[in-house]
Amino acid sequence: MAENDITQYLRQTHDRVFEHNCRWAEDCKAKDPDFFVKLSAGQNPEYLWIGCSDSRIPAEQITGLEPGDAFVHRNIANLVLSTDLNVMSVITYAVEHLKVKHIVVCGHYGCGGVKAAMTPKDLGLLNPWLRNIRDVYRLHEKELDAIADEDARYNRLVELNVYEQCRNVVKTACVQQSFAKNKFPVVHGWVFGFNDGLLKDLKIDFEGILKDIQKIYNLTES
């Protein structure tokens, strides 16, 4: 592609976003003249969504949620790490200030982050991040090694990674303390499939996990 063509293409893709934005704003006002008045009044989301950064999984569109329904955090392979001040800050704000009722950790089959983590290759800055997925494999090594089909093994690792990240959410003080006081939020683990566009509920036993981890990670005492 010639330099002039690249410049024109970049301008077109940039301008297209603003064209879509104008149409979206007009459609919202046509459906509800007070839409933006209510939107600017503040947020009261029911959900905290912790998902993968993959560009093909827009949380609101695949769930039918509207603006204001979900507080969203995304990173590579939907990890919840105690050393990541970004995700920890998001969880704390969502629980303590927004009073969300549900926390969803949503992965997706065919996750590039999961596959990269299991590739014997030096990926530079990504190494310490992806090592957390390798730790998930180590925790479930026996089960995963018993799966002969490589794609099926990766997909199972995607599910187990979601499960372990849900456990990490439950380990946080704000989630434990809020649930003890209010009986919310409840933590869920979901996986999105590109082949059919459907979400799979892993049916995380939130209260069972909470009871299990509190033997070591109990942070409900003031």
Contacts in CASP RR format, 6 or more apart in sequence:
PFRMAT RR
TARGET T0000
AUTHOR 0000-0000-0000
METHOD contacts of the structure
MODEL  1
MAENDITQYLRQTHDRVFEHNCRWAEDCKAKDPDFFVKLSAGQNPEYLWI
GCSDSRIPAEQITGLEPGDAFVHRNIANLVLSTDLNVMSVITYAVEHLKV
KHIVVCGHYGCGGVKAAMTPKDLGLLNPWLRNIRDVYRLHEKELDAIADE
DARYNRLVELNVYEQCRNVVKTACVQQSFAKNKFPVVHGWVFGFNDGLLK
DLKIDFEGILKDIQKIYNLTES
1 9 0 8 1.000
25 36 0 8 1.000
28 35 0 8 1.000
28 36 0 8 1.000
29 35 0 8 1.000
29 36 0 8 1.000
32 38 0 8 1.000
39 67 0 8 1.000
39 68 0 8 1.000
43 68 0 8 1.000
43 71 0 8 1.000
43 98 0 8 1.000
44 68 0 8 1.000
44 98 0 8 1.000
44 99 0 8 1.000
45 68 0 8 1.000
45 69 0 8 1.000
45 70 0 8 1.000
45 71 0 8 1.000
45 94 0 8 1.000
45 98 0 8 1.000
45 100 0 8 1.000
46 69 0 8 1.000
46 70 0 8 1.000
46 100 0 8 1.000
46 101 0 8 1.000
46 102 0 8 1.000
47 65 0 8 1.000
47 69 0 8 1.000
47 70 0 8 1.000
47 71 0 8 1.000
47 100 0 8 1.000
47 101 0 8 1.000
47 102 0 8 1.000
47 103 0 8 1.000
47 104 0 8 1.000
48 70 0 8 1.000
48 71 0 8 1.000
48 72 0 8 1.000
48 73 0 8 1.000
48 90 0 8 1.000
48 91 0 8 1.000
48 94 0 8 1.000
48 95 0 8 1.000
48 98 0 8 1.000
48 100 0 8 1.000
48 102 0 8 1.000
48 103 0 8 1.000
48 104 0 8 1.000
48 185 0 8 1.000
49 59 0 8 1.000
49 70 0 8 1.000
49 71 0 8 1.000
49 72 0 8 1.000
49 73 0 8 1.000
49 104 0 8 1.000
49 106 0 8 1.000
50 73 0 8 1.000
50 74 0 8 1.000
50 78 0 8 1.000
50 80 0 8 1.000
50 87 0 8 1.000
50 90 0 8 1.000
50 91 0 8 1.000
50 103 0 8 1.000
50 104 0 8 1.000
50 105 0 8 1.000
50 106 0 8 1.000
50 165 0 8 1.000
50 169 0 8 1.000
51 57 0 8 1.000
51 59 0 8 1.000
51 72 0 8 1.000
51 73 0 8 1.000
51 74 0 8 1.000
51 75 0 8 1.000
51 78 0 8 1.000
51 104 0 8 1.000
51 105 0 8 1.000
51 106 0 8 1.000
51 107 0 8 1.000
52 74 0 8 1.000
52 75 0 8 1.000
52 76 0 8 1.000
52 77 0 8 1.000
52 78 0 8 1.000
52 106 0 8 1.000
52 107 0 8 1.000
52 108 0 8 1.000
52 111 0 8 1.000
52 113 0 8 1.000
53 74 0 8 1.000
53 75 0 8 1.000
53 76 0 8 1.000
54 108 0 8 1.000
54 111 0 8 1.000
54 112 0 8 1.000
56 108 0 8 1.000
56 194 0 8 1.000
57 106 0 8 1.000
57 107 0 8 1.000
57 108 0 8 1.000
57 192 0 8 1.000
59 65 0 8 1.000
59 70 0 8 1.000
59 72 0 8 1.000
59 106 0 8 1.000
60 66 0 8 1.000
60 67 0 8 1.000
60 69 0 8 1.000
60 70 0 8 1.000
62 192 0 8 1.000
62 197 0 8 1.000
62 199 0 8 1.000
63 70 0 8 1.000
63 199 0 8 1.000
71 90 0 8 1.000
71 93 0 8 1.000
71 94 0 8 1.000
71 98 0 8 1.000
71 100 0 8 1.000
73 86 0 8 1.000
73 87 0 8 1.000
73 90 0 8 1.000
73 91 0 8 1.000
75 84 0 8 1.000
75 86 0 8 1.000
75 87 0 8 1.000
76 113 0 8 1.000
76 126 0 8 1.000
76 129 0 8 1.000
76 130 0 8 1.000
77 107 0 8 1.000
77 111 0 8 1.000
77 112 0 8 1.000
77 113 0 8 1.000
77 114 0 8 1.000
77 117 0 8 1.000
77 129 0 8 1.000
77 130 0 8 1.000
77 133 0 8 1.000
77 161 0 8 1.000
78 105 0 8 1.000
78 106 0 8 1.000
78 107 0 8 1.000
78 161 0 8 1.000
78 162 0 8 1.000
78 165 0 8 1.000
79 87 0 8 1.000
79 129 0 8 1.000
79 132 0 8 1.000
79 133 0 8 1.000
79 161 0 8 1.000
79 165 0 8 1.000
80 87 0 8 1.000
80 91 0 8 1.000
80 105 0 8 1.000
80 165 0 8 1.000
80 166 0 8 1.000
80 168 0 8 1.000
80 169 0 8 1.000
81 87 0 8 1.000
81 132 0 8 1.000
81 168 0 8 1.000
82 88 0 8 1.000
82 168 0 8 1.000
82 171 0 8 1.000
82 172 0 8 1.000
88 172 0 8 1.000
91 103 0 8 1.000
91 169 0 8 1.000
91 172 0 8 1.000
91 174 0 8 1.000
91 175 0 8 1.000
92 172 0 8 1.000
92 174 0 8 1.000
94 100 0 8 1.000
94 103 0 8 1.000
94 185 0 8 1.000
95 103 0 8 1.000
95 172 0 8 1.000
95 174 0 8 1.000
95 175 0 8 1.000
95 178 0 8 1.000
95 185 0 8 1.000
96 174 0 8 1.000
96 178 0 8 1.000
99 178 0 8 1.000
99 182 0 8 1.000
99 184 0 8 1.000
100 184 0 8 1.000
100 185 0 8 1.000
101 184 0 8 1.000
101 185 0 8 1.000
101 186 0 8 1.000
102 184 0 8 1.000
102 185 0 8 1.000
102 186 0 8 1.000
102 187 0 8 1.000
102 188 0 8 1.000
103 169 0 8 1.000
103 175 0 8 1.000
103 185 0 8 1.000
103 186 0 8 1.000
103 187 0 8 1.000
103 188 0 8 1.000
104 187 0 8 1.000
104 188 0 8 1.000
104 189 0 8 1.000
104 190 0 8 1.000
105 162 0 8 1.000
105 165 0 8 1.000
105 166 0 8 1.000
105 169 0 8 1.000
105 187 0 8 1.000
105 188 0 8 1.000
105 189 0 8 1.000
105 190 0 8 1.000
106 162 0 8 1.000
106 189 0 8 1.000
106 190 0 8 1.000
106 191 0 8 1.000
106 192 0 8 1.000
106 199 0 8 1.000
107 158 0 8 1.000
107 161 0 8 1.000
107 162 0 8 1.000
107 190 0 8 1.000
107 191 0 8 1.000
107 192 0 8 1.000
108 158 0 8 1.000
108 191 0 8 1.000
108 192 0 8 1.000
108 193 0 8 1.000
108 194 0 8 1.000
109 155 0 8 1.000
109 158 0 8 1.000
109 191 0 8 1.000
109 192 0 8 1.000
109 193 0 8 1.000
109 194 0 8 1.000
109 195 0 8 1.000
110 154 0 8 1.000
110 155 0 8 1.000
110 158 0 8 1.000
110 194 0 8 1.000
111 154 0 8 1.000
111 158 0 8 1.000
111 161 0 8 1.000
113 130 0 8 1.000
113 133 0 8 1.000
114 133 0 8 1.000
114 154 0 8 1.000
114 157 0 8 1.000
114 158 0 8 1.000
114 161 0 8 1.000
115 154 0 8 1.000
116 123 0 8 1.000
116 126 0 8 1.000
116 130 0 8 1.000
117 130 0 8 1.000
117 131 0 8 1.000
117 133 0 8 1.000
117 134 0 8 1.000
117 137 0 8 1.000
118 133 0 8 1.000
118 134 0 8 1.000
118 137 0 8 1.000
118 154 0 8 1.000
118 157 0 8 1.000
123 130 0 8 1.000
133 157 0 8 1.000
133 161 0 8 1.000
136 157 0 8 1.000
136 160 0 8 1.000
136 161 0 8 1.000
136 164 0 8 1.000
137 144 0 8 1.000
137 157 0 8 1.000
139 160 0 8 1.000
139 164 0 8 1.000
140 157 0 8 1.000
140 160 0 8 1.000
143 156 0 8 1.000
143 160 0 8 1.000
144 153 0 8 1.000
144 156 0 8 1.000
144 157 0 8 1.000
144 160 0 8 1.000
147 153 0 8 1.000
147 156 0 8 1.000
158 191 0 8 1.000
159 191 0 8 1.000
159 202 0 8 1.000
162 189 0 8 1.000
162 190 0 8 1.000
162 191 0 8 1.000
162 202 0 8 1.000
163 189 0 8 1.000
163 202 0 8 1.000
163 204 0 8 1.000
166 187 0 8 1.000
166 188 0 8 1.000
166 189 0 8 1.000
166 204 0 8 1.000
166 206 0 8 1.000
166 209 0 8 1.000
167 209 0 8 1.000
167 213 0 8 1.000
169 175 0 8 1.000
169 187 0 8 1.000
170 176 0 8 1.000
170 187 0 8 1.000
170 206 0 8 1.000
170 209 0 8 1.000
170 210 0 8 1.000
170 213 0 8 1.000
170 217 0 8 1.000
171 213 0 8 1.000
171 217 0 8 1.000
171 219 0 8 1.000
172 219 0 8 1.000
173 219 0 8 1.000
175 185 0 8 1.000
175 187 0 8 1.000
176 210 0 8 1.000
176 214 0 8 1.000
176 217 0 8 1.000
176 218 0 8 1.000
176 219 0 8 1.000
176 220 0 8 1.000
177 219 0 8 1.000
177 220 0 8 1.000
178 184 0 8 1.000
178 185 0 8 1.000
179 185 0 8 1.000
179 186 0 8 1.000
179 210 0 8 1.000
180 220 0 8 1.000
186 206 0 8 1.000
187 204 0 8 1.000
187 206 0 8 1.000
187 209 0 8 1.000
188 201 0 8 1.000
188 202 0 8 1.000
188 204 0 8 1.000
188 206 0 8 1.000
189 201 0 8 1.000
189 202 0 8 1.000
189 204 0 8 1.000
190 199 0 8 1.000
190 200 0 8 1.000
190 201 0 8 1.000
190 202 0 8 1.000
191 199 0 8 1.000
191 200 0 8 1.000
191 202 0 8 1.000
192 198 0 8 1.000
192 199 0 8 1.000
192 200 0 8 1.000
193 199 0 8 1.000
193 200 0 8 1.000
214 220 0 8 1.000
END
